[in-house]
Protein backbone atom coordinates (compact mmCIF):
# COMPACT_ATOMS: atom_id res chain seq x y z
CA UNK A 1 0.00 0.00 0.00
CA UNK A 2 2.86 2.27 0.66
CA UNK A 3 3.82 1.86 -2.97
CA UNK A 4 0.38 3.02 -4.14
CA UNK A 5 0.54 6.15 -2.00
CA UNK A 6 4.02 6.95 -3.28
CA UNK A 7 2.90 6.65 -6.92
CA UNK A 8 -0.17 8.87 -6.51
CA UNK A 9 1.69 12.14 -5.67
CA UNK A 10 4.09 11.58 -8.59
CA UNK A 11 1.16 11.48 -11.01
CA UNK A 12 -0.22 14.72 -9.55
CA UNK A 13 3.15 16.39 -9.99
CA UNK A 14 3.31 15.27 -13.63
CA UNK A 15 -0.22 16.60 -14.28
CA UNK A 16 0.62 19.99 -12.72
CA UNK A 17 3.81 20.21 -14.76
CA UNK A 18 1.83 19.44 -17.92
CA UNK A 19 -0.72 22.18 -17.15
CA UNK A 20 2.05 24.66 -16.44
CA UNK A 21 3.73 23.83 -19.75
CA UNK A 22 0.40 24.23 -21.55
CA UNK A 23 -0.23 27.63 -19.97
CA UNK A 24 3.28 28.82 -20.82
CA UNK A 25 2.89 27.56 -24.38
CA UNK A 26 -0.47 29.34 -24.79
CA UNK A 27 0.97 32.61 -23.42
CA UNK A 28 3.92 32.30 -25.78
CA UNK A 29 1.66 31.69 -28.79
CA UNK A 30 -0.58 34.63 -27.82
CA UNK A 31 2.48 36.86 -27.46
CA UNK A 32 3.79 35.89 -30.88
CA UNK A 33 0.39 36.40 -32.52
CA UNK A 34 -0.03 39.76 -30.78
CA UNK A 35 3.42 40.89 -31.89
CA UNK A 36 2.78 39.75 -35.45
CA UNK A 37 -0.57 41.52 -35.50
CA UNK A 38 1.01 44.72 -34.21
CA UNK A 39 3.81 44.52 -36.80
CA UNK A 40 1.28 43.97 -39.60
CA UNK A 41 -0.75 46.95 -38.43
CA UNK A 42 2.30 49.18 -38.02
CA UNK A 43 4.04 48.39 -41.29
CA UNK A 44 1.24 47.44 -43.69
CA UNK A 45 -2.05 48.93 -42.59
CA UNK A 46 -0.92 52.24 -41.10
CA UNK A 47 0.96 53.51 -44.24
CA UNK A 48 -2.14 52.82 -46.33
CA UNK A 49 -4.27 54.80 -43.91
CA UNK A 50 -1.80 57.70 -44.00
CA UNK A 51 -1.88 57.62 -47.82
CA UNK A 52 -5.66 57.76 -47.82
CA UNK A 53 -5.65 60.74 -45.45
CA UNK A 54 -3.07 62.54 -47.61
CA UNK A 55 -5.17 61.90 -50.72
CA UNK A 56 -8.28 63.30 -49.04
CA UNK A 57 -6.59 66.35 -47.46
CA UNK A 58 -6.35 68.51 -50.62
CA UNK A 59 -10.01 67.91 -51.41
CA UNK A 60 -11.07 69.21 -48.00
CA UNK A 61 -8.87 72.34 -48.01
CA UNK A 62 -10.19 75.77 -48.93
CA UNK A 63 -8.73 78.53 -51.04
CA UNK A 64 -7.01 76.44 -53.72
CA UNK A 65 -5.22 78.38 -56.37
CA UNK A 66 -5.89 77.47 -60.01
CA UNK A 67 -2.44 75.91 -60.37
CA UNK A 68 -3.26 73.41 -57.61
CA UNK A 69 -6.58 72.21 -59.00
CA UNK A 70 -6.97 68.80 -60.55
CA UNK A 71 -6.22 68.95 -64.26
CA UNK A 72 -9.07 68.71 -66.72
CA UNK A 73 -8.87 66.18 -69.52
CA UNK A 74 -6.96 67.06 -72.66
CA UNK A 75 -3.83 68.53 -71.06
CA UNK A 76 -0.36 67.57 -72.21
CA UNK A 77 2.82 67.24 -70.21
CA UNK A 78 6.14 68.63 -71.39
CA UNK A 79 9.24 67.48 -69.50
CA UNK A 80 11.88 70.14 -68.96
CA UNK A 81 15.58 69.48 -68.53
CA UNK A 82 17.04 69.43 -65.04
CA UNK A 83 17.96 72.77 -63.51
CA UNK A 84 20.93 73.10 -61.17
CA UNK A 85 21.27 76.54 -59.59
CA UNK A 86 23.10 78.09 -56.66
CA UNK A 87 20.65 79.38 -54.11
CA UNK A 88 20.75 82.97 -52.95
CA UNK A 89 22.23 82.20 -49.53
CA UNK A 90 24.83 84.38 -47.81
CA UNK A 91 27.53 81.72 -47.89
CA UNK A 92 26.60 80.53 -51.39
CA UNK A 93 27.09 76.88 -50.50
CA UNK A 94 23.62 75.57 -51.16
CA UNK A 95 22.28 74.56 -54.51
CA UNK A 96 18.99 73.32 -55.93
CA UNK A 97 18.58 70.58 -58.49
CA UNK A 98 15.10 70.21 -59.88
CA UNK A 99 13.36 68.56 -62.78
CA UNK A 100 9.79 69.39 -63.64
CA UNK A 101 6.96 68.58 -65.98
CA UNK A 102 4.79 71.39 -67.28
CA UNK A 103 1.13 70.72 -68.01
CA UNK A 104 -0.19 72.76 -70.93
CA UNK A 105 -3.68 73.04 -72.36
CA UNK A 106 -3.16 71.33 -75.73
CA UNK A 107 -0.62 70.11 -78.27
CA UNK A 108 -0.20 73.53 -79.87
CA UNK A 109 0.71 75.00 -76.46
CA UNK A 110 3.22 72.18 -76.01
CA UNK A 111 4.78 73.08 -79.36
CA UNK A 112 4.90 76.77 -78.34
CA UNK A 113 6.60 75.82 -75.06
CA UNK A 114 9.18 73.75 -76.91
CA UNK A 115 9.81 76.56 -79.39
CA UNK A 116 10.24 79.10 -76.57
CA UNK A 117 12.56 76.85 -74.56
CA UNK A 118 15.48 79.35 -74.37
CA UNK A 119 13.15 81.96 -72.84
CA UNK A 120 11.65 79.36 -70.50
CA UNK A 121 15.06 78.19 -69.29
CA UNK A 122 16.28 81.76 -68.78
CA UNK A 123 13.18 82.72 -66.83
CA UNK A 124 13.29 79.63 -64.63
CA UNK A 125 17.03 79.92 -63.97
CA UNK A 126 16.61 83.53 -62.85
CA UNK A 127 13.63 82.69 -60.67
CA UNK A 128 15.19 79.62 -59.04
CA UNK A 129 18.56 81.26 -58.40
CA UNK A 130 16.86 84.21 -56.68
CA UNK A 131 15.45 81.89 -53.99
CA UNK A 132 17.12 81.19 -50.67
CA UNK A 133 16.90 77.97 -48.73
CA UNK A 134 14.23 79.49 -46.47
CA UNK A 135 12.18 80.39 -49.57
CA UNK A 136 11.87 76.74 -50.61
CA UNK A 137 12.25 74.78 -47.38
CA UNK A 138 8.57 74.26 -46.43
CA UNK A 139 5.71 72.70 -48.34
CA UNK A 140 3.80 75.99 -48.53
CA UNK A 141 6.83 77.72 -50.01
CA UNK A 142 7.22 74.98 -52.62
CA UNK A 143 3.58 75.44 -53.63
CA UNK A 144 4.20 79.20 -53.91
CA UNK A 145 7.19 78.46 -56.12
CA UNK A 146 5.06 76.24 -58.35
CA UNK A 147 2.50 79.04 -58.71
CA UNK A 148 5.24 81.56 -59.52
CA UNK A 149 6.59 79.24 -62.21
CA UNK A 150 3.11 78.84 -63.72
CA UNK A 151 2.66 82.62 -63.73
CA UNK A 152 6.03 83.22 -65.38
CA UNK A 153 5.42 80.58 -68.04
CA UNK A 154 1.99 82.01 -68.78
CA UNK A 155 3.66 85.41 -69.32
CA UNK A 156 5.87 83.80 -71.98
CA UNK A 157 3.26 81.61 -73.72
CA UNK A 158 0.10 83.58 -73.15
CA UNK A 159 -2.46 83.63 -70.38
CA UNK A 160 -3.97 80.30 -69.40
CA UNK A 161 -1.85 78.02 -71.58
CA UNK A 162 0.12 76.54 -68.67
CA UNK A 163 -2.09 74.73 -66.17
CA UNK A 164 0.35 73.36 -63.63
CA UNK A 165 3.94 72.44 -62.89
CA UNK A 166 4.91 69.11 -61.35
CA UNK A 167 8.27 68.67 -59.66
CA UNK A 168 9.64 65.24 -60.51
CA UNK A 169 12.93 65.92 -58.74
CA UNK A 170 13.66 68.50 -56.04
CA UNK A 171 16.99 68.25 -54.25
CA UNK A 172 18.48 70.97 -52.05
CA UNK A 173 21.98 70.54 -50.72
Secondary structure, 3 states (H helix, E strand, C coil): CHHHHHHHHHHHHHHHHHHHHHHHHHHHHHHHHHHHHHHHHHHHHHHHHHHHHHHHHHHHCCCCCHHHCCCCCCCEEEECCCEEEECCCCCCCCEEEEEEEEEECCHHHHHHHHHCHHHHHHHHHHHHHCCCHHHHCCHHHHHHHHHHHHHHHHHHHCCCCEEEEEEEEEEEC
